[in-house]
Amino acid sequence: MSEDPIHIPVFDGHNDILSRLMGEGRVGAEARFLNGQEGVHIDLPRARQGGLVGGLCAVYVPGTGKALDANGDLPRVDRQSALDHTIAQAALLRRIEAQSEGAFTVCTSVAEIRTAIEYGSFAAVFHIEGIEAAGPDLDLLHVLHAAGLRTLGPVWSRPNIFAHGAPFRFGHGPDIGPGLTEAGRDLIRLCNRLKIMIDLSHMNDAGFWDVAKISDAPLVASHSNAFAICSHSRNATDRQLDAIRETSGLIGLNFGVKFLHPEGKADAETDISMMVRHIDYLVERVGIDHVALGSDFDGTLISNRMGDVTGLPRLLGALQVAGYDNEALMKIAHGNWFSLLERTWS
Ligand code: ZN
Protein backbone atom coordinates (compact mmCIF):
# COMPACT_ATOMS: atom_id res chain seq x y z
CA MET A 1 0.00 0.00 0.00
CA SER A 2 1.33 3.45 -0.78
CA GLU A 3 0.68 6.27 1.59
CA ASP A 4 0.87 10.04 1.48
CA PRO A 5 3.76 11.49 3.45
CA ILE A 6 2.68 13.28 6.63
CA HIS A 7 4.65 16.28 7.83
CA ILE A 8 4.70 16.45 11.63
CA PRO A 9 7.73 17.72 13.60
CA VAL A 10 9.80 14.79 14.88
CA PHE A 11 11.89 14.81 18.04
CA ASP A 12 13.92 11.63 18.02
CA GLY A 13 15.39 9.62 20.88
CA HIS A 14 18.69 8.54 19.35
CA ASN A 15 21.13 9.55 16.64
CA ASP A 16 24.84 8.88 16.18
CA ILE A 17 25.83 11.99 14.22
CA LEU A 18 28.63 12.86 16.66
CA SER A 19 30.55 9.58 16.47
CA ARG A 20 29.89 9.31 12.73
CA LEU A 21 31.22 12.84 12.07
CA MET A 22 34.31 12.27 14.24
CA GLY A 23 34.90 8.91 12.54
CA GLU A 24 35.03 10.72 9.18
CA GLY A 25 37.58 13.19 10.54
CA ARG A 26 37.58 16.00 13.04
CA VAL A 27 38.50 18.74 10.58
CA GLY A 28 35.43 20.29 8.98
CA ALA A 29 33.00 18.05 10.89
CA GLU A 30 30.78 21.01 11.88
CA ALA A 31 30.55 22.26 8.28
CA ARG A 32 29.75 18.79 6.94
CA PHE A 33 26.79 18.60 9.30
CA LEU A 34 25.58 22.18 8.90
CA ASN A 35 26.00 22.46 5.12
CA GLY A 36 25.08 18.89 4.23
CA GLN A 37 26.88 15.87 2.80
CA GLU A 38 26.09 12.79 0.73
CA GLY A 39 25.57 9.26 1.95
CA VAL A 40 24.63 9.86 5.60
CA HIS A 41 21.32 9.67 7.43
CA ILE A 42 21.27 13.14 9.00
CA ASP A 43 22.67 16.52 8.13
CA LEU A 44 21.00 19.81 8.95
CA PRO A 45 19.50 20.60 5.51
CA ARG A 46 17.95 17.14 5.25
CA ALA A 47 16.81 17.17 8.90
CA ARG A 48 14.77 20.25 7.97
CA GLN A 49 13.41 18.56 4.86
CA GLY A 50 12.32 15.49 6.84
CA GLY A 51 10.83 17.48 9.72
CA LEU A 52 13.41 16.33 12.28
CA VAL A 53 13.38 19.23 14.74
CA GLY A 54 15.67 17.76 17.38
CA GLY A 55 16.72 14.74 19.37
CA LEU A 56 19.14 12.99 21.66
CA CYS A 57 22.65 13.20 20.17
CA ALA A 58 24.75 10.33 21.48
CA VAL A 59 28.40 10.27 22.43
CA TYR A 60 29.59 6.77 21.56
CA VAL A 61 33.04 5.38 22.34
CA PRO A 62 34.22 3.14 19.47
CA GLY A 63 35.26 -0.43 20.25
CA THR A 64 38.75 -1.82 20.28
CA GLY A 65 38.21 -3.94 17.17
CA LYS A 66 39.38 -6.99 19.15
CA ALA A 67 37.49 -10.30 19.13
CA LEU A 68 34.84 -11.34 21.67
CA ASP A 69 36.21 -12.63 24.97
CA ALA A 70 35.64 -16.13 26.40
CA ASN A 71 32.19 -15.09 27.74
CA GLY A 72 31.13 -13.87 24.29
CA ASP A 73 31.36 -10.24 25.41
CA LEU A 74 32.94 -7.41 23.45
CA PRO A 75 36.22 -6.40 25.07
CA ARG A 76 36.21 -3.48 27.49
CA VAL A 77 37.60 -0.14 26.35
CA ASP A 78 40.18 1.59 28.50
CA ARG A 79 39.23 4.67 30.44
CA GLN A 80 41.71 7.12 28.89
CA SER A 81 40.66 6.33 25.34
CA ALA A 82 36.99 6.55 26.37
CA LEU A 83 37.63 9.93 27.98
CA ASP A 84 39.34 11.22 24.81
CA HIS A 85 36.42 10.16 22.60
CA THR A 86 33.82 11.46 25.05
CA ILE A 87 35.42 14.90 25.33
CA ALA A 88 36.01 15.12 21.56
CA GLN A 89 32.38 14.32 20.71
CA ALA A 90 30.95 16.54 23.47
CA ALA A 91 33.15 19.36 22.15
CA LEU A 92 31.95 18.72 18.61
CA LEU A 93 28.35 19.11 19.80
CA ARG A 94 29.27 22.56 21.13
CA ARG A 95 31.29 23.47 18.02
CA ILE A 96 28.32 22.66 15.81
CA GLU A 97 26.19 24.91 18.01
CA ALA A 98 28.78 27.71 17.94
CA GLN A 99 29.13 27.65 14.14
CA SER A 100 25.43 27.22 13.40
CA GLU A 101 24.45 30.90 13.71
CA GLY A 102 21.47 29.87 15.82
CA ALA A 103 20.41 26.92 13.66
CA PHE A 104 21.44 24.31 16.27
CA THR A 105 20.93 24.61 20.04
CA VAL A 106 22.08 22.31 22.82
CA CYS A 107 19.11 22.16 25.20
CA THR A 108 18.97 21.18 28.88
CA SER A 109 15.24 21.56 29.55
CA VAL A 110 12.00 20.94 27.71
CA ALA A 111 11.33 24.70 27.77
CA GLU A 112 14.62 25.21 25.89
CA ILE A 113 13.71 22.44 23.45
CA ARG A 114 10.34 24.05 22.71
CA THR A 115 11.89 27.51 22.30
CA ALA A 116 14.60 26.22 19.96
CA ILE A 117 12.01 24.48 17.78
CA GLU A 118 9.82 27.58 17.76
CA TYR A 119 12.77 29.56 16.37
CA GLY A 120 13.54 26.90 13.78
CA SER A 121 16.71 25.78 15.57
CA PHE A 122 17.57 22.06 15.82
CA ALA A 123 17.04 21.12 19.49
CA ALA A 124 19.90 18.81 20.48
CA VAL A 125 20.19 17.02 23.81
CA PHE A 126 23.60 15.79 25.00
CA HIS A 127 23.43 12.01 25.56
CA ILE A 128 26.12 9.42 26.28
CA GLU A 129 25.82 5.67 25.60
CA GLY A 130 28.49 3.94 27.67
CA ILE A 131 30.19 5.93 30.43
CA GLU A 132 33.56 4.16 30.30
CA ALA A 133 35.15 7.60 30.68
CA ALA A 134 34.10 7.84 34.34
CA GLY A 135 35.79 6.25 37.33
CA PRO A 136 33.95 4.80 40.33
CA ASP A 137 34.20 8.19 42.10
CA LEU A 138 31.78 9.57 39.46
CA ASP A 139 33.51 12.98 39.53
CA LEU A 140 33.25 13.13 35.75
CA LEU A 141 29.46 12.85 35.88
CA HIS A 142 29.24 16.13 37.82
CA VAL A 143 31.44 17.81 35.22
CA LEU A 144 29.48 16.37 32.29
CA HIS A 145 26.19 17.39 33.89
CA ALA A 146 27.51 20.94 34.20
CA ALA A 147 28.46 20.69 30.51
CA GLY A 148 24.86 19.92 29.63
CA LEU A 149 24.61 16.11 29.85
CA ARG A 150 20.96 15.25 30.48
CA THR A 151 20.64 11.61 29.44
CA LEU A 152 22.91 8.61 29.91
CA GLY A 153 23.03 4.96 28.99
CA PRO A 154 25.36 3.50 31.65
CA VAL A 155 26.58 0.92 29.12
CA TRP A 156 26.84 0.31 25.42
CA SER A 157 26.66 -3.39 24.41
CA ARG A 158 29.77 -4.39 26.36
CA PRO A 159 30.71 -4.58 30.03
CA ASN A 160 32.20 -1.68 31.96
CA ILE A 161 32.82 -0.97 35.65
CA PHE A 162 29.16 -0.04 36.19
CA ALA A 163 27.12 -2.68 34.40
CA HIS A 164 26.97 -5.26 31.65
CA GLY A 165 25.72 -4.32 28.19
CA ALA A 166 23.74 -6.86 26.20
CA PRO A 167 25.98 -8.18 23.40
CA PHE A 168 24.31 -8.31 19.96
CA ARG A 169 22.68 -11.73 19.59
CA PHE A 170 19.70 -12.78 17.52
CA GLY A 171 17.49 -15.55 18.85
CA HIS A 172 18.62 -14.80 22.38
CA GLY A 173 17.08 -12.70 25.13
CA PRO A 174 18.87 -9.93 27.02
CA ASP A 175 19.52 -12.30 29.95
CA ILE A 176 23.28 -12.31 29.37
CA GLY A 177 25.70 -11.52 32.19
CA PRO A 178 25.41 -9.98 35.66
CA GLY A 179 23.60 -6.82 36.78
CA LEU A 180 24.82 -3.51 38.19
CA THR A 181 28.06 -3.39 40.15
CA GLU A 182 28.31 -1.40 43.39
CA ALA A 183 29.69 1.53 41.36
CA GLY A 184 26.77 1.05 38.97
CA ARG A 185 24.28 1.41 41.82
CA ASP A 186 26.03 4.64 42.87
CA LEU A 187 25.81 5.84 39.27
CA ILE A 188 22.05 5.25 39.12
CA ARG A 189 21.52 7.08 42.43
CA LEU A 190 23.59 10.03 41.22
CA CYS A 191 21.69 10.16 37.90
CA ASN A 192 18.47 10.33 39.92
CA ARG A 193 19.90 13.12 42.08
CA LEU A 194 21.17 15.13 39.10
CA LYS A 195 17.98 14.29 37.15
CA ILE A 196 19.90 12.73 34.29
CA MET A 197 17.63 10.39 32.31
CA ILE A 198 18.80 6.76 32.48
CA ASP A 199 18.61 4.94 29.15
CA LEU A 200 18.30 1.15 29.32
CA SER A 201 18.53 0.39 25.60
CA HIS A 202 21.90 -1.41 25.73
CA MET A 203 21.50 -2.83 29.26
CA ASN A 204 21.20 -6.58 29.81
CA ASP A 205 18.25 -8.07 31.66
CA ALA A 206 19.83 -8.25 35.15
CA GLY A 207 20.93 -4.61 34.87
CA PHE A 208 17.48 -3.54 33.69
CA TRP A 209 15.85 -5.01 36.79
CA ASP A 210 18.53 -3.63 39.11
CA VAL A 211 17.84 -0.15 37.73
CA ALA A 212 14.08 -0.75 38.03
CA LYS A 213 14.63 -1.55 41.73
CA ILE A 214 16.85 1.46 42.53
CA SER A 215 15.75 4.27 40.24
CA ASP A 216 12.98 6.72 41.11
CA ALA A 217 12.67 7.84 37.47
CA PRO A 218 10.49 6.47 34.66
CA LEU A 219 12.16 3.53 32.85
CA VAL A 220 13.31 4.35 29.32
CA ALA A 221 14.62 2.35 26.37
CA SER A 222 15.41 5.14 23.91
CA HIS A 223 16.13 3.00 20.82
CA SER A 224 14.84 -0.57 21.12
CA ASN A 225 12.06 -2.67 19.62
CA ALA A 226 9.70 -5.49 20.62
CA PHE A 227 11.50 -8.74 21.43
CA ALA A 228 8.21 -10.58 20.81
CA ILE A 229 8.51 -9.71 17.09
CA CYS A 230 12.30 -9.65 16.63
CA SER A 231 14.11 -11.80 19.18
CA HIS A 232 17.30 -9.72 19.33
CA SER A 233 19.08 -9.34 22.68
CA ARG A 234 18.90 -5.54 22.25
CA ASN A 235 15.10 -5.53 22.12
CA ALA A 236 12.70 -5.16 25.05
CA THR A 237 10.96 -8.24 26.45
CA ASP A 238 7.28 -8.16 27.37
CA ARG A 239 8.18 -8.05 31.07
CA GLN A 240 10.44 -5.05 30.45
CA LEU A 241 7.71 -3.34 28.42
CA ASP A 242 5.27 -3.87 31.28
CA ALA A 243 7.75 -2.21 33.67
CA ILE A 244 8.14 0.69 31.25
CA ARG A 245 4.36 1.09 31.24
CA GLU A 246 4.05 0.82 35.02
CA THR A 247 6.62 3.59 35.60
CA SER A 248 5.13 5.84 32.88
CA GLY A 249 8.36 5.39 30.97
CA LEU A 250 9.03 5.33 27.25
CA ILE A 251 10.31 3.16 24.42
CA GLY A 252 11.60 4.68 21.16
CA LEU A 253 11.34 2.66 17.94
CA ASN A 254 14.76 1.75 16.53
CA PHE A 255 14.79 1.94 12.71
CA GLY A 256 17.70 -0.53 12.40
CA VAL A 257 16.62 -3.48 10.24
CA LYS A 258 18.41 -6.03 12.42
CA PHE A 259 16.28 -4.95 15.38
CA LEU A 260 13.08 -5.00 13.29
CA HIS A 261 13.25 -8.10 11.11
CA PRO A 262 11.47 -11.18 12.57
CA GLU A 263 14.26 -13.42 11.27
CA GLY A 264 17.00 -11.05 12.34
CA LYS A 265 18.06 -10.34 8.76
CA ALA A 266 19.98 -7.15 8.12
CA ASP A 267 17.76 -6.74 5.05
CA ALA A 268 17.98 -3.27 3.50
CA GLU A 269 14.68 -3.94 1.68
CA THR A 270 12.71 -4.40 4.93
CA ASP A 271 9.37 -2.67 4.41
CA ILE A 272 8.19 0.32 6.44
CA SER A 273 5.22 -1.86 7.40
CA MET A 274 7.63 -3.76 9.69
CA MET A 275 8.22 -0.52 11.63
CA VAL A 276 4.45 -0.07 11.87
CA ARG A 277 4.11 -3.64 13.14
CA HIS A 278 6.55 -2.94 16.01
CA ILE A 279 4.79 0.36 16.82
CA ASP A 280 1.43 -1.45 16.90
CA TYR A 281 2.80 -4.04 19.29
CA LEU A 282 4.49 -1.48 21.54
CA VAL A 283 1.38 0.72 21.67
CA GLU A 284 -0.76 -2.27 22.55
CA ARG A 285 1.64 -3.30 25.33
CA VAL A 286 2.71 0.05 26.87
CA GLY A 287 0.04 2.47 25.67
CA ILE A 288 -0.02 5.33 23.17
CA ASP A 289 1.51 7.77 25.70
CA HIS A 290 4.72 5.75 26.09
CA VAL A 291 5.86 4.97 22.53
CA ALA A 292 8.04 7.32 20.49
CA LEU A 293 10.88 7.22 17.95
CA GLY A 294 14.55 6.40 18.54
CA SER A 295 15.82 6.13 14.98
CA ASP A 296 19.49 5.19 15.53
CA PHE A 297 20.18 7.28 12.40
CA ASP A 298 23.88 7.18 11.45
CA GLY A 299 24.42 4.30 13.88
CA THR A 300 22.91 1.28 12.14
CA LEU A 301 21.68 -0.10 8.80
CA ILE A 302 18.29 1.38 7.98
CA SER A 303 15.89 0.21 5.28
CA ASN A 304 16.19 1.74 1.79
CA ARG A 305 12.43 2.34 2.01
CA MET A 306 13.23 4.86 4.73
CA GLY A 307 16.55 5.92 3.25
CA ASP A 308 17.50 8.69 5.62
CA VAL A 309 15.93 11.41 7.73
CA THR A 310 13.91 12.63 4.72
CA GLY A 311 11.95 9.35 4.94
CA LEU A 312 10.31 10.34 8.26
CA PRO A 313 7.13 11.69 6.59
CA ARG A 314 6.72 8.31 4.85
CA LEU A 315 6.81 6.50 8.21
CA LEU A 316 4.24 8.92 9.64
CA GLY A 317 2.11 8.42 6.50
CA ALA A 318 2.29 4.64 6.94
CA LEU A 319 1.21 5.01 10.57
CA GLN A 320 -1.73 7.14 9.51
CA VAL A 321 -2.82 4.52 6.98
CA ALA A 322 -2.57 1.97 9.81
CA GLY A 323 -5.14 3.96 11.78
CA TYR A 324 -3.20 6.43 13.93
CA ASP A 325 -5.02 9.76 14.07
CA ASN A 326 -3.34 13.14 14.22
CA GLU A 327 -3.29 13.23 18.03
CA ALA A 328 -1.62 9.80 18.21
CA LEU A 329 0.91 10.76 15.52
CA MET A 330 1.84 13.94 17.41
CA LYS A 331 2.47 11.89 20.55
CA ILE A 332 4.66 9.37 18.74
CA ALA A 333 6.50 12.01 16.71
CA HIS A 334 7.44 14.33 19.58
CA GLY A 335 4.83 14.75 22.34
CA ASN A 336 5.73 11.62 24.30
CA TRP A 337 9.43 12.49 24.39
CA PHE A 338 8.67 16.01 25.65
CA SER A 339 6.39 14.67 28.35
CA LEU A 340 8.88 11.96 29.45
CA LEU A 341 11.80 14.41 29.59
CA GLU A 342 9.69 16.94 31.47
CA ARG A 343 8.79 14.35 34.13
CA THR A 344 12.35 13.03 34.36
CA TRP A 345 14.11 16.39 34.53
CA SER A 346 11.77 18.28 36.88
ZN1 ZN B 1 22.81 2.51 20.67
Boltz pocket constraint, residues with backbone or C-beta under 6 A from the ligand:
constraints:
  - pocket:
      binder: B
      contacts: [[A, 129], [A, 201], [A, 202], [A, 223], [A, 299]]
      max_distance: 6.0
